[in-house]
């Protein structure tokens, strides 16, 4: 195999694969990326951790077709630091990958593994795919992924994406809070489907594109997302997602409107003292919100904010970091908080939104 490729363009494409590789794996070859040069001047790239897979291709000057696998992180680190201009990559069926710049002043040799040992990715022909706005999908992911902890397994280890006719929904929960987003998709689906998408898949989806549309398809075992020359596949998490809509109050009796920047800066001050649950007391009264925190070992915090509120007085406690998470993932100057009583879920919404409807539900802490 022998190819010439423009360094910057190639390094940018290789960067997309870095999140696929796991730090620890039982199979050494899963640390590798597979490269295949074809006679029609395409270089195909594939990486997988057996749960998700990513494939892509770039235009290159192919002198000799061929294929090999090489450590994906080492290969990217080297390519991103090579001198600008064209790079020559060659391998003579000895699994020694030679890499040099145009002037031959930078020469490197990496050891590879056989492509025949590399796992095959599942494939889809996308004949019955649905088109989804990449921009809106990314917005939904940004509003959901942070709730999912990498340590969470099974049904809480991902977000539920549902498509019902022309409504696309995404929800995530950790048992203490819930994020729920939805919008009207321009490409309706004849059937209703729902899948749990892993946190890792969501984060990789954000990287493959940000404008235009992607094609979404599925079979009984895998999900497929195609964006231009890139295809991300992910194994379906075969678990039942909790009935999250049951915890969203149908209506709320009282409503408060609060400036986002003021609340965010105040919470960051109040949370300087670290504790186990980061509890912050929220006291709602006529046109005011009092934030209070007492830590016997470290001290006390008292803050007062002007808000829009004329309901009955409320005192409730939240994990302050949960509220900060919400505030840092919205594009709105104000939020609306709906409430019924101290023991029920509180509903947070941005007052200004784009085409994405976003609801954030938080259970109060025991005071």
C-alpha positions as CSV (number, residue, x, y, z in Angstrom):
1,X,0.0,0.0,0.0
2,X,1.2,3.5,-0.9
3,X,-0.7,6.7,-0.7
4,X,-0.2,10.5,-0.5
5,X,-2.6,12.6,1.6
6,X,-2.8,16.2,2.6
7,X,-1.8,16.3,6.3
8,X,-4.3,18.8,7.8
9,X,-7.4,17.3,6.2
10,X,-6.4,13.8,7.1
11,X,-5.6,14.6,10.7
12,X,-8.9,16.3,11.1
13,X,-10.7,13.2,10.0
14,X,-8.6,11.0,12.2
15,X,-9.5,13.1,15.2
16,X,-13.1,12.0,14.9
17,X,-12.1,8.4,15.7
18,X,-10.3,9.1,19.0
19,X,-13.3,8.8,21.2
20,X,-14.0,5.3,19.9
21,X,-10.8,3.7,21.3
22,X,-11.0,2.5,24.9
23,X,-8.0,2.9,27.3
24,X,-8.4,-0.7,28.4
25,X,-9.5,-3.6,26.2
26,X,-9.0,-7.3,26.1
27,X,-8.3,-7.3,22.4
28,X,-5.2,-5.3,21.3
29,X,-6.5,-4.8,17.8
30,X,-9.4,-2.7,19.2
31,X,-6.8,0.0,19.9
32,X,-6.2,0.1,16.2
33,X,-7.8,1.9,13.3
34,X,-8.1,0.0,10.0
35,X,-7.1,1.8,6.8
36,X,-7.9,0.6,3.3
37,X,-6.7,2.3,0.2
38,X,-8.8,1.5,-2.9
39,X,-8.1,1.9,-6.6
40,X,-10.6,4.8,-6.9
41,X,-8.4,7.0,-4.8
42,X,-10.3,6.6,-1.5
43,X,-8.9,5.8,1.9
44,X,-11.5,4.1,4.0
45,X,-11.1,4.2,7.8
46,X,-12.8,2.0,10.4
47,X,-12.6,1.9,14.2
48,X,-14.7,0.0,16.8
49,X,-14.9,-1.0,20.4
50,X,-17.5,-3.7,19.6
51,X,-20.3,-1.5,21.1
52,X,-20.0,1.4,18.6
53,X,-18.2,1.7,15.3
54,X,-17.2,4.6,13.1
55,X,-16.3,4.5,9.4
56,X,-15.3,7.3,7.1
57,X,-13.3,8.0,3.9
58,X,-11.2,10.7,2.4
59,X,-9.9,11.4,-1.1
60,X,-6.2,10.5,-1.4
61,X,-3.7,9.8,-4.1
62,X,-3.4,6.0,-4.2
63,X,-0.3,4.7,-5.8
64,X,-0.7,1.1,-4.5
65,X,-4.0,-0.2,-3.0
66,X,-3.7,-2.1,0.3
67,X,-4.9,-2.3,3.9
68,X,-3.5,-2.5,7.4
69,X,-4.4,-1.6,11.0
70,X,-2.3,0.6,13.3
71,X,-2.7,2.0,16.8
72,X,-5.3,4.7,16.4
73,X,-4.1,7.2,19.0
74,X,-0.4,6.9,18.1
75,X,-1.3,7.3,14.4
76,X,-3.4,10.4,15.0
77,X,-0.8,12.0,17.4
78,X,1.9,11.6,14.7
79,X,-0.2,12.8,11.8
80,X,-1.4,15.9,13.7
81,X,2.2,16.9,14.4
82,X,3.7,16.2,11.0
83,X,4.9,19.2,8.9
84,X,2.2,20.8,6.7
85,X,1.7,19.5,3.2
86,X,1.4,16.1,1.7
87,X,2.4,13.0,3.7
88,X,3.4,9.7,2.2
89,X,2.1,6.5,3.9
90,X,3.3,3.1,2.8
91,X,3.3,-0.5,3.9
92,X,4.9,-3.4,2.0
93,X,3.0,-6.4,3.4
94,X,5.3,-6.5,6.4
95,X,3.0,-4.6,8.8
96,X,5.6,-1.9,9.1
97,X,4.0,1.4,8.3
98,X,6.3,4.1,6.9
99,X,5.3,7.7,7.2
100,X,7.3,10.7,5.8
101,X,6.8,14.2,4.7
102,X,7.3,15.5,1.1
103,X,10.9,16.5,1.7
104,X,11.8,13.2,3.6
105,X,13.1,15.3,6.5
106,X,10.6,13.6,8.8
107,X,10.5,9.8,8.7
108,X,8.6,7.4,11.0
109,X,7.9,3.7,11.2
110,X,4.9,2.3,13.1
111,X,4.1,-1.4,13.7
112,X,0.7,-2.6,12.6
113,X,-1.6,-5.7,12.8
114,X,-3.4,-7.7,10.1
115,X,-6.6,-6.2,8.7
116,X,-8.0,-9.7,8.4
117,X,-8.1,-9.9,12.2
118,X,-10.1,-6.7,12.5
119,X,-13.8,-7.1,13.6
120,X,-16.4,-6.3,10.8
121,X,-18.8,-3.5,11.4
122,X,-22.6,-4.0,11.0
123,X,-23.9,-2.3,7.9
124,X,-27.1,-0.7,6.7
125,X,-28.2,0.2,3.2
126,X,-30.3,3.1,4.6
127,X,-33.2,2.3,2.1
128,X,-35.8,3.0,4.8
129,X,-33.9,5.7,6.7
130,X,-35.4,8.8,8.2
131,X,-33.7,12.2,7.9
132,X,-33.0,14.2,11.0
133,X,-31.7,17.7,11.4
134,X,-28.1,17.4,12.6
135,X,-28.3,20.8,14.4
136,X,-31.5,19.9,16.3
137,X,-30.2,16.4,17.2
138,X,-27.0,17.9,18.6
139,X,-29.0,20.4,20.6
140,X,-31.1,17.6,22.1
141,X,-28.0,15.6,22.9
142,X,-26.4,18.6,24.6
143,X,-29.4,18.9,26.8
144,X,-29.5,15.3,27.9
145,X,-26.1,13.6,27.9
146,X,-24.7,15.2,31.1
147,X,-27.4,13.5,33.2
148,X,-26.0,10.1,32.2
149,X,-23.1,9.0,34.3
150,X,-20.4,6.8,32.6
151,X,-20.8,4.4,35.6
152,X,-24.5,3.9,35.0
153,X,-25.5,0.6,33.4
154,X,-28.3,-0.9,31.5
155,X,-31.5,1.2,31.1
156,X,-30.1,4.3,32.8
157,X,-26.8,4.1,30.9
158,X,-28.2,6.0,27.9
159,X,-30.9,8.4,26.6
160,X,-34.2,7.2,25.1
161,X,-34.7,8.5,21.6
162,X,-38.3,8.0,20.4
163,X,-39.8,8.8,17.0
164,X,-43.6,9.0,16.9
165,X,-44.9,10.0,13.5
166,X,-43.3,13.4,13.1
167,X,-42.3,14.0,16.7
168,X,-38.7,13.2,17.8
169,X,-38.1,12.9,21.5
170,X,-35.1,12.4,23.7
171,X,-35.1,11.8,27.5
172,X,-32.4,10.9,30.1
173,X,-32.6,10.3,33.9
174,X,-30.5,9.3,36.7
175,X,-33.3,8.6,39.1
176,X,-33.1,12.1,40.8
177,X,-33.7,14.3,37.8
178,X,-35.0,14.1,34.2
179,X,-34.3,16.0,31.0
180,X,-36.8,15.8,28.2
181,X,-36.6,17.4,24.8
182,X,-38.7,17.1,21.7
183,X,-39.3,18.8,18.4
184,X,-41.4,18.3,15.2
185,X,-39.3,16.5,12.5
186,X,-39.9,17.3,8.9
187,X,-39.5,13.7,7.9
188,X,-42.3,11.7,9.5
189,X,-42.1,8.0,10.2
190,X,-44.8,5.5,9.5
191,X,-44.1,3.5,12.6
192,X,-43.3,4.5,16.2
193,X,-39.9,3.4,17.4
194,X,-37.8,4.0,20.5
195,X,-34.2,3.1,21.4
196,X,-31.8,3.6,24.3
197,X,-28.7,5.3,23.0
198,X,-25.5,4.9,25.1
199,X,-23.8,8.0,26.5
200,X,-20.7,7.2,24.4
201,X,-22.7,7.0,21.2
202,X,-24.3,10.4,22.0
203,X,-20.9,12.1,22.5
204,X,-19.6,10.6,19.3
205,X,-22.7,11.7,17.3
206,X,-22.0,15.3,18.3
207,X,-18.5,15.1,16.7
208,X,-19.4,13.8,13.2
209,X,-21.3,16.8,12.1
210,X,-23.2,20.0,13.1
211,X,-25.2,21.2,10.0
212,X,-27.5,19.7,7.4
213,X,-29.2,16.4,7.8
214,X,-28.2,12.9,8.8
215,X,-29.8,9.6,7.8
216,X,-31.0,7.4,10.7
217,X,-31.6,3.7,10.2
218,X,-31.8,0.6,12.4
219,X,-32.1,-3.2,12.4
220,X,-33.0,-5.5,15.3
221,X,-29.5,-5.2,16.8
222,X,-28.0,-1.9,15.7
223,X,-28.6,1.8,15.1
224,X,-27.0,3.6,12.2
225,X,-26.3,7.3,11.7
226,X,-25.0,8.5,8.4
227,X,-23.6,12.0,7.9
228,X,-22.0,12.8,4.6
229,X,-19.0,10.4,4.3
230,X,-19.3,9.2,7.9
231,X,-21.3,6.3,9.4
232,X,-21.7,5.7,13.1
233,X,-23.1,2.4,14.2
234,X,-24.2,1.5,17.8
235,X,-25.5,-1.6,19.4
236,X,-29.0,-1.3,20.7
237,X,-29.3,-1.4,24.5
238,X,-31.9,-4.1,25.0
239,X,-33.5,-2.7,28.2
240,X,-36.7,-1.0,29.1
241,X,-36.4,2.7,29.8
242,X,-38.3,4.0,32.9
243,X,-41.8,5.6,32.3
244,X,-40.3,9.0,32.5
245,X,-43.5,10.9,31.5
246,X,-45.2,9.8,34.7
247,X,-42.9,12.1,36.7
248,X,-43.6,15.2,34.6
249,X,-46.4,17.1,36.3
250,X,-49.3,17.8,34.0
251,X,-49.6,21.3,35.4
252,X,-48.0,23.4,38.1
253,X,-49.9,25.8,40.4
254,X,-47.1,28.3,41.0
255,X,-44.5,29.8,38.8
256,X,-41.3,31.7,39.3
257,X,-39.2,33.6,36.7
258,X,-35.5,34.0,37.4
259,X,-32.6,35.6,35.6
260,X,-30.2,32.8,34.4
261,X,-26.9,34.7,34.9
262,X,-27.8,35.9,38.4
263,X,-28.9,32.5,39.6
264,X,-25.9,30.8,38.0
265,X,-23.3,33.1,39.6
266,X,-25.1,33.0,43.0
267,X,-25.1,29.2,43.0
268,X,-21.4,29.0,42.1
269,X,-20.7,31.2,45.1
270,X,-22.9,29.3,47.5
271,X,-21.4,25.9,46.4
272,X,-17.8,26.9,47.3
273,X,-18.2,24.7,50.3
274,X,-18.2,21.1,49.1
275,X,-20.5,18.5,50.7
276,X,-21.8,15.1,49.9
277,X,-25.1,16.1,48.2
278,X,-24.3,19.8,47.6
279,X,-27.7,20.7,49.0
280,X,-28.9,24.3,48.7
281,X,-32.0,25.7,50.3
282,X,-34.3,27.7,48.0
283,X,-36.8,29.9,49.8
284,X,-39.4,31.4,47.5
285,X,-41.3,34.5,48.8
286,X,-43.0,37.5,47.3
287,X,-40.7,38.7,44.4
288,X,-37.7,37.2,46.2
289,X,-35.6,34.1,46.3
290,X,-33.3,33.3,49.2
291,X,-30.5,30.8,48.7
292,X,-29.0,29.4,51.9
293,X,-26.4,26.8,52.8
294,X,-25.0,25.7,56.1
295,X,-22.0,23.4,56.5
296,X,-21.1,22.8,60.1
297,X,-17.4,22.1,59.3
298,X,-16.9,25.1,56.9
299,X,-19.5,27.9,57.4
300,X,-22.7,29.4,56.0
301,X,-23.9,31.1,52.9
302,X,-26.9,33.5,52.5
303,X,-28.0,35.1,49.2
304,X,-31.0,37.1,48.1
305,X,-32.2,37.5,44.5
306,X,-35.0,39.5,43.0
307,X,-37.4,37.3,41.0
308,X,-40.9,37.3,39.5
309,X,-43.0,35.3,42.0
310,X,-46.3,36.1,43.8
311,X,-47.3,32.6,45.0
312,X,-47.3,31.2,48.5
313,X,-44.0,30.9,50.3
314,X,-42.0,27.8,49.6
315,X,-38.9,26.3,51.1
316,X,-37.2,23.4,49.3
317,X,-33.7,22.1,48.8
318,X,-32.0,21.0,45.6
319,X,-28.6,19.6,44.7
320,X,-27.1,22.8,43.6
321,X,-25.0,21.1,40.9
322,X,-28.2,19.8,39.3
323,X,-29.4,23.3,38.8
324,X,-26.1,24.5,37.5
325,X,-26.1,21.7,35.0
326,X,-29.4,22.9,33.7
327,X,-28.4,26.6,33.6
328,X,-25.2,25.9,31.6
329,X,-27.0,23.9,28.9
330,X,-29.6,26.4,27.8
331,X,-29.6,29.5,25.6
332,X,-32.0,31.8,27.5
333,X,-31.7,34.9,29.7
334,X,-34.5,33.7,32.0
335,X,-35.9,30.4,33.3
336,X,-39.3,29.5,34.5
337,X,-39.8,27.2,37.5
338,X,-43.1,25.5,38.0
339,X,-44.1,24.0,41.4
340,X,-47.0,22.5,43.3
341,X,-45.7,21.7,46.8
342,X,-42.5,20.9,48.6
343,X,-42.7,17.1,48.0
344,X,-43.5,17.1,44.3
345,X,-41.2,17.4,41.3
346,X,-40.2,21.0,40.2
347,X,-40.2,21.8,36.5
348,X,-37.5,24.0,35.0
349,X,-37.8,25.5,31.6
350,X,-35.9,28.0,29.5
351,X,-38.2,31.0,28.8
352,X,-36.7,31.5,25.4
353,X,-35.9,28.5,23.2
354,X,-35.3,27.5,19.6
355,X,-37.3,24.8,17.9
356,X,-36.4,22.4,20.7
357,X,-38.8,22.1,23.6
358,X,-36.9,21.4,26.8
359,X,-38.2,20.4,30.2
360,X,-35.9,19.7,33.2
361,X,-37.5,18.0,36.2
362,X,-35.8,17.8,39.6
363,X,-36.9,16.1,42.8
364,X,-36.2,18.1,45.9
365,X,-33.9,16.9,48.7
366,X,-35.1,16.1,52.2
367,X,-34.5,19.2,54.3
